[in-house]
Amino acid sequence: MRIVILQPGYIPWLGFFDQLHRADIFVVYDDVQYTRRDWRSRNRIKAHSGEHWLSVPVKNHGKFDQLIKDAEIDYSQKWTRKHLGAISTYYKQAPFFEEYFPQLESLLNSSPKLLLELDLQLIKECAQWLGITTPLVLASTLNAEGRSSERLISICKKLAATDYLTGKAAQSYLDEKLFSEAGITVEYHEYAHPRYRQLHGEFIPYMSVIDLLFNHGLESLPILTGRVKIDEV
């Protein structure tokens, strides 16, 4: 049983969905501290002049120690219209724009109170478009104990995990000895970002997954996972 434990993101990049695809169970790490100006509330799409940031405003006044699961979206700023306008402007000529944009528009206009709710809706929708069926579990529902590596191990044990897949950056802080003692194998995810057809000039990697979806539709998952290379597309 391979487990991934990862914080949610706003319409995340391809590597996020590659981990989701590789996992037997994907744990959304929602009960850790929310950090401002991070991937929880923003991501990038490709514009005519290069990358363009989409950022969801979050209420922070007096809430500097809030958890991800408690972060509330600030609708006093007209960000939804700006995001949809930017996405439409930069992708309306993409081959699969009409297939995905209406549902994306509906989700962004649904006005959920919490950032987590918005992120989860978008992650689930994009996963469905990609054909990824890995179940999602909220860490906050597991009552895991401990801190740092101990807490990750607690989550793995509660889900009967034998393997823990995590990002390569975790090598700097993960206590692999504790995982080994718990009978859990640690795997590091090293994502080889694919090239694919994009609009607006030279290829730019690390965009939101919608960049791939709008340009490649049902071909997106084989491209994302490396089963199909650019010269085969």
PyMOL commands that set and color helices and strands:
alter all, ss='L'
color gray80, all
select helices_A, chain A and resi 14-22+68-70+79-91+97-108+115-130+139-141+148-158+168-172+176-181+209-224+230-232
alter helices_A, ss='H'
color red, helices_A
select strands_A, chain A and resi 2-6+25-28+42-47+50-55+136-138+163-167+185-189
alter strands_A, ss='S'
color yellow, strands_A
deselect
rebuild
show_as cartoon
